[in-house]
Amino acid sequence: MYEAPPPLLLSRVAESAYWAGRYLERAEGTARLVRAHADLTIDLPSEAAVGWWPLLAVTGADDLYDQHEMVGEEQVVSYLVADEDNHSSVRSSMAAVHRNLRITRSVMPLEAAEVLIELHHHVRDFATGAVHRRRRNEFLTRVIRGCQTLSGILAETMCHDDAFCFFTVGRQLERADLTTRVLDVHSGLLNGHTNEALTPYLDLCWATTLRSVSALQAFRRRGQPASPTTTLSFLLRDPKCPRTVGSCLIEASRWLLEIPRHDKAMASCAAVETLLQSVDAAELLDGRLHDFIDEVQLALSDLHDEIESTWFEPASAPVAG
């Protein structure tokens, strides 16, 4: 039986593949989040409007503005889509994907490189114009489909070696992080902290929560109404929907196992999974959710740190003696 020798992977290439995965997921996730929220604002009557503040809170940019400050639609969309100084905007994220995948070009299929260049140029040239409603939906949909196309090409044509493992782990951790942020902000907004005018539309709002992470169809397959408890439990733990936190960790674990020296990273990944399984969704909604989400995000950060220290940081030089 022929066994090919394992290819050598420079730590610089591994790190670039990991961050390419994270930024690709961030670009797609931010685009979907803005699109879903824009659709919700159109569907709700003016007296039940939730405003654009939640988008800033989800992306961690709420500290830039006072919560009682009037934050307009174009201001928020511009910051999240087109702002070059915001490292989490769609434009900056796609630029980071392009920059990191160029470093990994020796392991990236030609078809993927072509899609990447086309998508990068499209975002760079049209992000500013997408701030306006008339062009926004078309632009965001193009970004989402472009990110999915690039991910699909890499999954189907790239060698599933260490570089692909790091790329996939990066995507899964970024997706898990975004889902926890959406849950934290949306649950606080909709679960007992809303005005009476919004009450008749809570089902629509919870459906938007699911749609913002592309999990609505998978949730509906379960045949349950979109309530706070069912939505929270689903997005935290469902193992069959690839957009849930639990599923992301399962997938990350699968690919971490393929990489040498994975013991510490796997232990950190298992710690997050144990945390998710240790709580009851109904109890979390009784005032504990925010603290729990903080715990999960800290555990995800520990996992990231373990990955970084194990594979990306240069080994310490031997002490002369």
C-alpha positions, 0 to 999 in steps of 0.5 A: 500500500502506498503511503505518501509522506506527510507534507511539511507546513510552515507555521506562517502558512498554517496561521494564514489558513486559520485566519483566512477561515475566520475572516471568511466566516466573519465576512459572510456572517456580518453580511447575513446579519445586516441583511436579516436585520434590514428585512426585519426593520421593513417587516415591523411597523414603526412603533415596534421598531427595534432600531439598529443598535442591536447590530452594533452590540452583536459585533462588539462595536456598541462601546463606540456609541452611547446606548441612548445616542441616535444611531442611524441606519446608514451610519451602522450599515456603513460601519459594518459593511464598508468601513476600512478602519473597522477590522470586522466590517465586510470590506476589511474581512474580505481584504484579510481573506485575500491577504491571508489566502495569498500567503497560502497560494501554494496549497490553494487550488486555482479555481479558489484563487479566481473566485477569491480575487473576483469576490475581493474586487467586488467588495472593494469596488461596491461596498460603499454604494451598498450602504444605501437601501436600493443596492444593499440587498443585492450586494450582501447576497452576492457576498454571502453566495461568494463566500459560500462558493469559495468555501465549497470550492476549497472543501471539494478541491483542496487537499484535506491536509493540515492547511485545510484543517486549520482553515476549517477550524478557523471557520468553525470557531468564528461561526460559534463566536458569532452565534453566541453573540447573536443569542446574547443580544437578541435574547436580552432584547426580546425576552422580557426587555421590549416595548408592548408594541413589539409583543405581537411580532416576537415570533417574527423576531425570533425567526429573524434571530435564526435567519441571521445565522442561517439556521431558520430552515433547520430549526423548522425541520424540528417542528417547534415554534420559535420561542426563547427556550427552543431557539436558545437550546437549538442554537447552543446544542443541536448537533445536526445543524451546522450553524449551532455552537455545539455543531461547530465544536464537533466539526472543529474537533474532527479537524483538530484530530487530524493535526499533530500535537492536538492534545491541548487544543482538543482538551480546550474544545472538550471543555467548551462542549461540556459547558454547553451540555451542563446548563438548562436553556429555561434556567439561562433565560431566567437572568443567567444567559449573559453570564453564561455566554461570557463563559462560553466566549472566554472558553472559545478564546482559551481554545483560540489561545491554545491553537495559537500557542501550539502551532503559530508561535515560534518555539523558544530559542534554547538557552545558551549555557 
